[in-house]
């Protein structure tokens, strides 16, 4: 299985997941034109789009994709918040299949109506991917992971130094996004013996440091796992 970031920031998020048979989009938080360009003008080759929650940096192009005839999956709460009807509604812990991919949505913790993460397993190559963005923490452990794509939004020490940032904004960050030390503590609880890639998602422009985050995560996980931050 391959995980590829098209965009990953508060300005917009979109990712591709593919195995030898099936290719899907995770999030559509950039313009339809950008999606077309970054996908090589091959949106029609994608089987579906999964949307984690209703915030525009994750769901901006939902209407355009539906007009294209693409099947879009999201929770009922997300669909209600976006006021869209022609989507496929999914529930946490209820498995479904798209082509050769088996997908289990799971609950995440964000200031959104009914946010979800996704555990994806390929029936062709056997790879397992967990994707969780915009969540302050996670309660699940994922056995047999090969690829982990997970939120690493801010550093509490950098946030504390942002004197010009309104306290209301700081409070929201602390209560809606994952801090780097929280992520590292979580990673230490996982069995990562089969993991080969960890992708850091949604780094904040103002309160993160890419190199520092990569090094910190690399020290928290077993040797041999490739750790990188997704491009903005």
Order of alpha helices (4+ residues) and beta strands (2+ residues): beta-beta-beta-alpha-beta-alpha-alpha-beta-alpha-beta-beta-beta-beta-beta-beta-alpha-alpha-alpha-beta-alpha-beta
